[in-house]
Amino acid sequence: MQPDRPTRVFESDLPLVDQGLPWPFRIVIAAGGMAAIGLPLWEWWHALRQPVLASAFLWIFVILCSSVGVGLIRAALGGWREHWRYPEGVIEVHRRAWRQASLIRLSSSNVAGVEVRHSEQADKEEAWYVVVVPKPTFSGMAAAAGGDGVFNAGNFASQAYAERVRLALIAHLRL
């Protein structure tokens, strides 16, 4: 039996975490970036060619729009993806962003706990979420987790199901 066999995950309450930036959305972001670069140049081309004081302000605006456009194109090309696998007693978090891949292994030695949290700002359909909290002694883990220092296992509609997912993660990690 393979340790991360998909049917084993389907039969348990372990969360299926496979997040990423979908291709249609990436195409829309890239098109927005190209529009942010091209439209100001197209609209103000005649004014930009004139060496007057007003064209300097237009050039500044075009450069600012172009920097936003380049950022959007980089985001579309780079994309990001996070996928969780469940070998025996370990959670492997596979991440890819801008052609860089990383692997984070969460186990009972570096995880402080698994918590269910509630978000007042989220929709009622996704108000409950489960997080894996790394131990504070592993300083690199909190930085690798992201903004709030925890690994998000997903959003859920009910507190009862989020609690089932929490218990499944605790059992899997043997905490």
C-alpha positions in Angstrom: 0.0 0.0 0.0 1.5 3.3 -1.0 1.6 5.9 1.8 -0.1 8.7 -0.1 -2.5 6.7 -2.2 -5.4 9.0 -3.2 -8.1 6.6 -2.1 -6.7 6.5 1.4 -7.1 10.3 1.5 -10.6 10.2 0.1 -11.6 7.6 2.7 -10.4 9.7 5.6 -11.2 13.3 6.6 -7.7 14.5 5.6 -8.1 17.7 3.6 -7.4 17.7 -0.2 -5.3 20.8 -0.4 -4.5 21.6 -4.1 -4.6 25.3 -4.6 -3.2 27.3 -7.5 -3.8 30.1 -9.9 -6.0 28.6 -12.7 -5.0 29.2 -16.3 -8.0 31.2 -17.4 -7.4 33.6 -14.5 -3.7 33.8 -15.4 -4.6 34.7 -19.0 -6.9 37.5 -17.8 -4.1 38.8 -15.5 -1.6 38.8 -18.3 -4.0 40.6 -20.7 -4.6 43.2 -18.0 -0.8 43.6 -17.7 -0.4 44.1 -21.4 -3.3 46.6 -21.4 -1.7 48.5 -18.6 1.5 48.8 -20.7 0.0 49.4 -24.1 -3.1 51.6 -23.6 -1.4 54.6 -22.1 1.2 54.5 -24.9 -1.5 54.2 -27.5 -3.7 56.9 -26.2 -1.0 59.5 -25.5 1.5 58.7 -28.2 1.2 62.1 -29.9 1.5 64.0 -26.6 4.4 61.9 -25.5 6.4 62.8 -28.7 6.2 66.6 -28.0 9.0 67.9 -25.8 6.9 70.1 -23.5 6.6 70.1 -19.7 3.2 68.4 -19.8 4.7 65.4 -21.7 7.0 64.8 -18.7 4.0 64.2 -16.5 2.5 61.8 -19.0 5.8 59.9 -19.2 5.8 59.5 -15.4 2.2 58.2 -15.6 3.2 55.8 -18.5 6.1 54.5 -16.5 4.0 53.9 -13.4 1.3 52.1 -15.5 4.0 50.0 -17.2 5.5 48.9 -13.8 2.0 47.7 -12.8 1.7 45.9 -16.1 5.0 44.2 -15.7 4.1 43.1 -12.2 0.8 41.6 -13.5 2.6 39.8 -16.3 5.1 38.3 -13.9 2.3 37.1 -11.6 0.6 35.5 -14.6 3.7 33.8 -15.8 5.0 32.8 -12.4 1.7 31.5 -11.0 1.7 29.6 -7.7 0.6 26.2 -6.5 0.4 24.5 -3.2 -0.4 20.7 -2.9 -0.4 18.6 0.2 0.6 14.9 0.4 0.2 12.6 3.3 3.0 10.0 3.7 2.8 8.0 6.9 3.0 10.4 9.9 4.0 13.4 7.8 2.4 16.2 5.8 4.4 17.2 2.8 3.6 20.7 1.5 4.7 21.1 -2.1 4.9 24.7 -3.3 5.8 26.2 -6.6 6.1 29.9 -7.5 7.9 31.6 -10.3 9.8 28.5 -11.3 10.9 27.7 -7.8 9.7 24.6 -6.0 9.9 23.9 -2.3 9.0 21.1 0.0 8.0 21.6 3.6 7.7 18.5 5.8 5.4 18.8 8.8 5.6 16.1 11.4 5.1 15.7 15.1 8.6 17.1 15.8 7.9 20.5 14.3 4.1 21.0 14.7 2.8 22.6 17.9 -0.9 21.8 17.1 -3.8 21.8 14.7 -6.5 24.4 15.3 -10.0 25.2 14.1 -10.5 29.0 13.6 -13.4 31.1 12.7 -13.4 34.1 10.3 -15.9 36.8 10.6 -15.0 38.3 7.2 -15.4 35.1 5.2 -18.6 33.9 3.6 -20.9 31.8 5.8 -20.1 28.8 3.4 -16.4 29.1 4.3 -16.4 30.6 7.7 -14.4 27.8 9.5 -10.9 26.9 8.6 -8.3 24.5 9.9 -4.6 25.5 10.4 -1.5 23.6 11.3 0.6 25.6 13.7 4.4 25.1 13.7 6.4 25.0 16.9 7.9 28.4 17.8 11.3 26.8 18.2 11.4 26.1 14.4 11.7 29.8 13.3 12.0 29.0 9.7 8.7 27.1 9.6 6.6 30.1 10.6 8.3 32.2 7.9 7.7 29.4 5.4 4.1 29.2 6.4 3.3 32.7 5.2 1.7 35.8 6.5 0.1 34.6 9.7 2.7 31.9 10.5 0.3 28.9 10.0 -0.4 26.4 7.2 -4.0 26.7 6.1 -5.6 23.3 5.5 -8.8 24.7 3.9 -12.1 26.4 4.6 -15.2 24.6 5.6 -18.9 25.4 6.0 -19.4 23.9 9.4 -17.5 23.8 12.7 -18.3 20.1 13.0 -16.7 19.2 9.7 -13.7 21.4 10.5 -13.3 19.6 13.8 -13.4 16.3 12.0 -10.6 17.5 9.7 -8.6 18.7 12.7 -8.9 15.3 14.4 -7.9 13.5 11.2 -4.8 15.7 10.9 -3.9 15.1 14.6 -4.3 11.4 14.2 -2.2 11.4 11.0 0.6 13.4 12.6 0.4 11.4 15.8 0.2 14.4 18.0 
